[in-house]
Amino acid sequence: MRVLVVAAHPDDEVLGCGGAIAHYSQQGQTVGVVICCRRRIGLDLVDDPTNELYKQAVRKAADILGYGRLWFFGFPDERLPQYAWELLKRIERVAEEFPPDLVLAHAASDYNQDHRAVHEACQIAFRPWKGPQCGLLSFYVPSGSSSSFASNFYVELSQREAQAKISAWATAYGMEHRDSPHPRSDTNLRLLLKSTGESVGLGYAEAFEVEYMKEKRP
């Protein structure tokens, strides 16, 4: 199975579905990740050192989570809606190169406008009649997703997979850490993995919102 993650910013892939990435990678599935934007706000120079710093962070997280396919689009941070057509076409080109069976992307109810732009582009690029074989799921990003996020699908994680998410966050994205109490604190990320799992009778889990799922005949 091929799993494609489409994330707006460096760190969203870990915060939103780092455990699921580790899970599918551990199962031997092929995982690819798209990072749509540069960091940070107002950073328009493509060759600014900060851009390379965040690219290195993504690659470091990829090594920990166990995936190898990676695409950087390089759109300006916080202005992704202005590039809706270009974003759609870039995602479609990735899908031609890496036809996914399952797509994980941002939710329509997210606070961040870049997140919502990714969601809309993925809805178009992966419409049910031409999209992935299995389905399209939206992931929850602490501090980025709103209370309207309606989780109805859960990926159970082993303790090792949950720890891979925590390690990727702590090792690769130290510049994005926040002290507790904060949705992006180490304490909250650990509690979230555990409480999400416990809420549905599992040890550790990540929550998703189903856009659509398909079960095809053998």
Phi, psi and omega in degrees: 000140175255126180246125179247125176255128178244110184243143181290314189231156168301127182106334178298326181295326179279312181298319186280316186210031178301324178293318179294322177301312178298320181298308181292324177295318178297329179283353182090009176284157178267120183247132173238147183231132173254130172249117191275325189243155167280167173239141009240193183304132177080002182272098186260345183279116185298327184264014177299138182303332180298325179299315180293325177301316181287326175298319177297322178297316179299316181294323178295317177296322179299319179298321181288319183279340171095022178247161187233346182265128188211136177230132173250123179271325175078024176289154179296139180295140176069008180230023184299325179302334179289345184243035187302313182294314180298319178299313180302314182293324178293320178295319179296324178292321175298318181296329176290321180284326187224075183297114186275152169268332180218136179241133175244126184213183182286164182268152179295334185269004182299150178291320189284134182292329176294321177300313182294326177295320177296317180301312182296317180297321180289325176299322180283312184295327185241047175303146187307325185284342179230005187275201184296160182294326185262309181162184181233123180239146174257139181255162183260126179249115178304129182078349179254333181262147184268174178290351177281350179301122185249087182293132178215015177211136187228136176254115179289137181242141170286166178299324179295319180290321176297319180292328178299319177297312180298319181292320178297318179295312184290322185278317186270325191242043179301330181290345180257000180296149173230146179284148176291143001275126178194144181303333183260015176286154176303320181300313182292321180298319178294314180297322182295317178299319182286314183292324177297316177296311182300326183295339179238023174077027179239165180287302177226147180197159168245147184257145179223160176247124184282122169276314168194154175225145179232138172239110184268154177295147178301000000 
